[in-house]
Amino acid sequence: MATILDLSRSDKNLLSFMKGITAAGMEDDLKAAGPFTLLAPVNLAFARLTNGDQLDNLIKQGNQRLRAILSLHILKGKIMKKDFRPGLKMQSLGGQDIFITSRQGEIFINEARILSKDRQGSNGVLHSIDCINLPAVVK
């Protein structure tokens, strides 16, 4: 079975996310046994970044801020969409709090809406999301 990293690589909508993962040196982290839950922002989410946070600028600046942003999109454990309940607070791999809410019947993780869900790999589960959650401590 493919890993969540393999699933991400094979999805053309996650090319920007994978470019960031590679530049931040996080590929080995996502090859580990896990399990992990990956909340992968789609390409359009990266295109909406402003104020110097565009992906190419983040890559040029080095790994610290890029890793902080991408770590906010990785959770320990295998969390299926049905497990994300409004009012739930979780902690990302980067140590930031993630808040689960619901609006009009849809689940949001911070401000990100889940687009595709529950794509299972050998070391976890992949969900794609529609925006990037920026860590509060490095905004």
C-alpha positions as CSV (number, residue, x, y, z in Angstrom):
1,M,0.0,0.0,0.0
2,A,1.2,3.5,-0.8
3,T,2.2,5.9,2.0
4,I,0.5,9.2,2.5
5,L,3.5,10.8,0.9
6,D,3.1,8.6,-2.2
7,L,-0.6,9.6,-2.3
8,S,0.3,13.3,-2.1
9,R,2.9,13.0,-4.9
10,S,0.4,11.3,-7.2
11,D,-2.2,14.1,-6.8
12,K,-1.7,16.9,-9.3
13,N,-3.7,19.2,-7.0
14,L,-1.0,18.9,-4.4
15,L,2.0,19.7,-6.4
16,S,2.7,23.0,-4.5
17,F,2.3,21.2,-1.2
18,M,4.8,18.5,-2.2
19,K,7.2,21.2,-3.5
20,G,7.1,22.7,0.0
21,I,7.5,19.4,1.8
22,T,10.5,18.6,-0.4
23,A,12.1,22.1,0.1
24,A,11.5,21.9,3.9
25,G,13.2,18.5,4.1
26,M,10.1,16.8,5.5
27,E,9.8,13.9,3.2
28,D,11.5,11.5,5.6
29,D,9.1,12.6,8.4
30,L,6.1,11.5,6.2
31,K,7.8,8.2,5.3
32,A,7.8,7.1,8.9
33,A,5.5,4.5,10.3
34,G,3.1,7.0,11.8
35,P,0.2,6.9,11.7
36,F,-0.3,10.5,10.6
37,T,-3.2,12.6,9.3
38,L,-2.1,14.9,6.5
39,L,-4.2,18.0,5.8
40,A,-2.7,18.9,2.5
41,P,-3.6,22.4,1.0
42,V,-4.4,22.3,-2.7
43,N,-2.4,24.3,-5.3
44,L,-5.0,27.1,-5.3
45,A,-4.5,27.6,-1.5
46,F,-0.8,28.3,-2.1
47,A,-1.7,30.7,-5.0
48,R,-3.7,32.8,-2.5
49,L,-0.8,33.4,-0.1
50,T,0.3,37.1,0.2
51,N,2.7,39.3,2.1
52,G,5.8,37.4,1.3
53,D,4.3,34.1,2.2
54,Q,4.1,32.8,-1.3
55,L,5.7,29.4,-1.6
56,D,8.7,30.5,-3.7
57,N,9.5,33.2,-1.1
58,L,9.2,30.8,1.7
59,I,11.5,28.4,0.0
60,K,14.1,31.1,-0.5
61,Q,13.9,32.2,3.1
62,G,14.9,28.7,4.3
63,N,13.2,25.9,6.2
64,Q,12.1,27.4,9.5
65,R,9.0,29.3,8.5
66,L,8.1,26.8,5.8
67,R,8.4,23.9,8.2
68,A,6.3,25.8,10.8
69,I,3.5,26.3,8.2
70,L,3.6,22.7,6.8
71,S,3.8,21.2,10.3
72,L,0.5,22.8,11.1
73,H,-1.0,20.5,8.4
74,I,0.2,17.2,10.0
75,L,-1.5,15.5,12.9
76,K,-0.4,12.5,14.9
77,G,-2.7,9.5,14.5
78,K,-5.1,8.4,11.8
79,I,-8.1,10.8,11.9
80,M,-10.9,10.1,9.5
81,K,-13.3,12.9,8.5
82,K,-16.1,11.4,10.7
83,D,-13.7,11.9,13.7
84,F,-13.5,15.7,13.2
85,R,-16.3,17.0,15.4
86,P,-17.2,20.6,16.0
87,G,-15.7,22.0,19.1
88,L,-12.8,19.5,19.0
89,K,-9.3,20.9,19.6
90,M,-6.3,19.0,18.4
91,Q,-2.6,19.6,18.3
92,S,-0.5,19.6,15.1
93,L,2.8,18.0,14.7
94,G,4.3,21.6,15.0
95,G,2.6,22.0,18.4
96,Q,-0.1,24.5,17.3
97,D,-3.7,24.0,18.2
98,I,-6.1,23.0,15.5
99,F,-9.8,23.9,16.0
100,I,-12.7,22.0,14.4
101,T,-15.8,23.8,13.5
102,S,-18.9,23.2,11.3
103,R,-20.7,25.7,9.0
104,Q,-23.7,24.8,6.9
105,G,-23.0,21.1,7.4
106,E,-19.3,21.2,6.3
107,I,-16.4,20.5,8.6
108,F,-13.6,23.2,8.9
109,I,-10.2,22.7,10.3
110,N,-9.3,26.2,11.5
111,E,-10.5,28.1,8.4
112,A,-9.8,25.2,5.9
113,R,-12.6,23.2,4.4
114,I,-12.0,19.6,3.6
115,L,-12.2,19.0,-0.1
116,S,-11.3,15.3,-0.5
117,K,-11.3,13.0,2.4
118,D,-10.2,9.7,3.9
119,R,-7.5,8.7,1.3
120,Q,-5.8,6.0,3.3
121,G,-2.1,5.1,3.0
122,S,0.0,2.6,4.8
123,N,1.1,5.2,7.4
124,G,-2.0,7.3,7.8
125,V,-4.8,9.2,6.0
126,L,-4.7,12.2,3.6
127,H,-7.3,14.9,3.4
128,S,-7.0,17.8,1.0
129,I,-8.1,21.3,2.2
130,D,-8.9,24.6,0.5
131,C,-6.6,27.0,2.4
132,I,-3.4,27.2,4.3
133,N,-3.5,27.5,8.1
134,L,-0.7,29.9,9.1
135,P,0.8,29.4,12.5
136,A,0.0,32.2,14.9
137,V,3.6,32.4,16.3
138,V,5.2,33.1,13.0
139,K,2.6,35.3,11.2
